[in-house]
Amino acid sequence: MNETILQFRKELQNLGYCKTVINSYPKQITKFLNYTRKEHFEIQSKDILDYYTYLKTIISTRTKKHLSENYLHTILLSIKLYFDYLQRTGTIKISPYQLKIKAPKSEERKVFTSEEIRKLYNKSSGLQTILLHLCYACGMRRNEASELNIKDIDLENCLLYIKKGKGKKRRVIPFTKQVQKDIKDYIFSSEGRENLLNITSIKIYYEFTKLLKKTGLENKGFTLHCLRHTIATQLLEKGMELEKVRDFLGHEYLGTTQIYTRMMSYEFTKLPAK
């Protein structure tokens, strides 16, 4: 990885991007430059367009399909941010990124029914139960869950401390006695480590995928983030003020939270005892 890409990575860290972005965007830039066989100062807009055309021909080894529009957009965004950074720091005079490609339309946010949440809990155990507690009951993002340290959990007062959420936002999340018991048992069984889950963000994704298969929900288009959508919708349904839901989720803008007011049709799920 060359020096300008390393500096770009530091910039992403300073701006408060999540670990996934900090690790993946520089890798995408490296792939792009390797494809063009050019240095950053030699890149022209045609090179970016050629790369985009090439990307659309790739078949994913995992899905056996063409790369999704969302993934293509993420790659292009990483390239744009990189050259914006180079221009801003005076490394290049003008960014060669001139593509005018519309971002994919956001799909309607999916939420679980209360019965589906119960199924997930009933089929889960150990790590998977803790994942549900963190991403559903506590409304945490996947990266927040993977980075949660045991010292940031106040078991006595049933509080989690998110010290560096999205956009460097800090927040405190309350949790129930049932969550307290399960986390306490999980910590006891994994004594001697600092990180609660001790797994990567990608591993969390695979664990949740396995749980969806166990419950027969794997073909409904659910992702781990749908747990967060679900708890947000349910809290509003129960009458929690919009501002409090915003603070619970760690949203910067109230408008982001308001999206969930259009999805309010699900009853709050009581967490089953494990």
C-alpha positions in Angstrom: 0.0 0.0 0.0 1.6 3.3 -1.1 2.1 6.3 1.1 -0.8 8.4 -0.3 -3.2 5.5 0.4 -1.9 5.1 3.9 -2.4 8.9 4.5 -5.9 8.5 3.0 -6.6 5.7 5.5 -5.5 8.0 8.4 -7.9 10.6 7.1 -10.8 8.2 7.2 -9.8 7.4 10.8 -9.7 11.1 11.7 -13.1 11.7 10.2 -14.6 8.9 12.3 -15.5 6.3 9.7 -16.1 2.8 10.9 -13.4 0.1 10.8 -15.0 -1.6 7.8 -14.7 1.6 5.7 -11.2 2.3 7.1 -10.0 -1.1 6.1 -12.0 -1.7 2.8 -11.7 1.7 1.0 -7.9 1.8 0.8 -8.0 -1.8 -0.5 -10.4 -0.8 -3.2 -8.1 2.1 -4.2 -5.2 -0.3 -4.4 -7.2 -2.7 -6.6 -8.1 0.3 -8.9 -4.5 1.5 -9.2 -3.3 -2.0 -9.8 -5.9 -2.4 -12.6 -4.9 0.8 -14.3 -1.1 0.3 -13.7 -0.8 4.0 -13.1 0.2 6.3 -10.3 -2.5 8.5 -8.7 -1.3 11.6 -10.5 -1.6 9.9 -13.9 -5.2 8.9 -13.5 -7.7 10.4 -15.9 -11.5 10.3 -15.9 -11.4 7.7 -18.7 -9.5 5.3 -16.4 -12.2 5.4 -13.8 -14.9 4.9 -16.4 -13.0 1.9 -17.9 -12.7 0.4 -14.4 -16.4 0.8 -13.8 -17.1 -0.9 -17.1 -14.8 -3.7 -16.1 -16.4 -4.1 -12.6 -19.8 -4.6 -14.2 -18.5 -7.7 -16.0 -17.2 -9.4 -12.8 -19.1 -12.4 -11.4 -18.9 -12.8 -7.6 -17.4 -16.0 -6.5 -19.7 -16.0 -3.5 -23.1 -15.3 -5.1 -22.3 -16.4 -8.7 -23.9 -13.2 -9.9 -22.7 -9.9 -11.1 -21.6 -7.4 -8.4 -24.6 -5.6 -6.9 -25.3 -2.0 -7.7 -24.8 -1.1 -4.0 -21.4 -2.7 -4.0 -20.4 -1.0 -7.3 -21.5 2.3 -5.8 -19.4 1.6 -2.7 -16.3 1.0 -4.8 -16.9 4.2 -6.8 -17.5 6.2 -3.6 -14.1 5.0 -2.3 -12.4 6.2 -5.5 -14.2 9.5 -5.3 -13.3 10.1 -1.7 -9.7 9.2 -2.4 -9.3 11.8 -5.2 -11.3 14.4 -3.3 -8.7 13.9 -0.5 -5.8 14.2 -2.9 -7.2 17.4 -4.3 -8.0 18.9 -0.9 -4.5 18.3 0.3 -2.9 19.7 -2.8 -1.4 16.4 -3.9 -3.2 16.8 -7.3 -4.8 19.9 -8.8 -8.1 18.5 -10.0 -9.9 15.3 -9.1 -10.2 13.0 -12.2 -13.5 11.6 -10.8 -16.2 12.9 -13.2 -18.7 10.0 -13.2 -22.3 11.0 -12.9 -23.8 7.7 -11.7 -26.9 7.8 -9.5 -26.8 6.0 -6.3 -29.0 2.9 -6.1 -32.4 3.5 -4.7 -32.6 2.5 -1.1 -34.8 -0.6 -0.5 -37.6 -0.3 2.0 -36.2 -1.0 5.4 -37.3 -4.5 6.5 -38.3 -5.3 10.1 -38.9 -8.5 11.9 -42.3 -9.4 13.3 -42.4 -10.1 17.1 -42.9 -13.8 16.3 -39.8 -13.8 14.1 -37.8 -12.2 16.9 -39.0 -14.9 19.3 -37.9 -17.6 16.8 -34.5 -16.1 16.5 -34.1 -16.0 20.3 -35.5 -19.5 20.7 -33.0 -21.0 18.2 -30.0 -19.0 19.5 -27.5 -19.8 22.2 -24.2 -18.4 23.4 -22.6 -16.0 21.0 -25.8 -15.7 18.8 -27.9 -14.8 21.8 -25.5 -12.0 22.7 -25.5 -10.8 19.1 -29.3 -10.5 19.3 -29.1 -8.7 22.6 -26.6 -6.2 21.2 -28.1 -5.6 17.8 -31.8 -5.9 18.7 -32.3 -5.2 22.3 -29.6 -2.5 22.4 -29.9 -1.3 18.8 -26.2 -1.4 18.1 -24.6 -1.3 14.7 -22.5 -4.4 13.7 -19.2 -2.5 14.0 -20.2 -1.1 17.4 -20.9 -4.7 18.5 -17.6 -6.1 17.2 -15.6 -3.3 19.0 -17.5 -3.4 22.3 -15.0 -4.0 25.2 -16.1 -5.7 28.5 -14.9 -2.6 30.4 -17.5 -0.6 28.5 -20.3 -2.6 30.1 -21.7 -1.6 33.4 -23.4 -4.8 34.5 -24.5 -3.4 37.9 -26.4 -0.5 36.4 -27.4 -2.3 33.1 -25.6 0.2 30.8 -23.5 0.0 27.7 -21.1 2.8 26.8 -20.5 3.3 23.1 -17.4 5.5 23.0 -16.9 5.8 19.3 -20.0 5.2 17.3 -20.7 6.3 13.7 -19.4 9.9 13.3 -17.5 9.6 16.5 -20.8 9.9 18.5 -20.7 8.6 22.1 -23.9 7.3 23.8 -25.1 5.3 26.7 -27.5 2.3 26.1 -29.6 0.8 28.9 -30.5 -2.9 28.8 -32.8 -5.3 30.7 -32.2 -7.7 33.5 -32.4 -10.6 31.1 -29.7 -9.1 28.9 -27.7 -8.4 32.0 -27.9 -12.1 33.0 -26.9 -13.4 29.6 -24.0 -11.0 29.2 -22.7 -11.9 32.7 -22.9 -15.6 31.9 -21.1 -15.0 28.5 -18.4 -13.0 30.1 -17.8 -15.6 32.8 -17.5 -18.4 30.1 -14.9 -16.3 28.1 -12.9 -14.9 31.0 -9.5 -13.4 30.2 -10.2 -11.2 27.2 -10.9 -7.5 26.7 -13.4 -7.6 23.8 -16.8 -9.0 24.5 -17.4 -10.9 21.3 -13.8 -11.3 20.2 -14.8 -11.7 16.6 -14.6 -9.6 13.4 -17.5 -7.7 11.8 -17.5 -10.3 9.0 -17.7 -13.2 11.5 -20.7 -11.5 13.1 -22.3 -11.4 9.6 -21.7 -15.2 9.2 -23.0 -16.0 12.6 -26.3 -14.1 12.0 -26.6 -15.8 8.6 -26.4 -19.2 10.3 -29.1 -18.2 12.8 -31.4 -17.1 10.0 -31.0 -20.5 8.4 -31.8 -22.2 11.6 -35.0 -20.3 11.9 -36.0 -20.7 8.2 -35.8 -16.9 7.6 -32.8 -16.9 5.3 -34.8 -16.2 2.1 -36.7 -13.2 3.3 -34.1 -10.6 2.6 -33.2 -9.9 6.3 -29.8 -8.6 7.3 -28.3 -8.0 10.8 -29.1 -4.3 10.5 -32.8 -5.2 10.3 -32.6 -5.9 14.0 -31.8 -2.3 14.5 -34.6 -1.2 12.2 -37.0 -3.5 14.2 -36.2 -2.1 17.7 -36.4 1.5 16.4 -39.8 0.9 15.0 -41.0 -0.9 18.1 -39.8 1.8 20.4 -41.7 4.4 18.4 -44.8 2.1 18.4 -44.6 2.0 22.2 -44.7 5.8 22.3 -41.1 6.7 23.0 -40.3 10.2 21.9 -38.6 10.6 18.5 -35.7 12.5 20.1 -35.1 9.7 22.6 -35.1 7.1 19.9 -32.6 9.2 18.0 -30.3 9.3 21.0 -30.8 5.5 21.6 -29.7 4.7 18.0 -26.9 7.3 17.9 -28.4 9.1 14.8 -26.9 12.5 14.1 -30.0 13.9 12.4 -33.6 13.6 13.5 -34.7 13.1 9.9 -32.8 9.7 9.9 -34.9 8.5 12.8 -38.1 9.9 11.3 -37.9 7.2 8.6 -39.0 4.7 11.2 -42.3 6.5 11.8 -43.5 5.2 8.4 -42.9 1.6 9.6 -44.8 1.6 12.9 -47.0 -1.5 12.8 -45.1 -4.0 15.0 -45.7 -4.8 18.6 -42.8 -4.7 21.1 -41.2 -8.1 21.7 -40.6 -9.3 25.3 -37.2 -10.9 25.3 -37.5 -14.7 26.1 -35.6 -16.0 29.0 -32.7 -18.3 27.9 
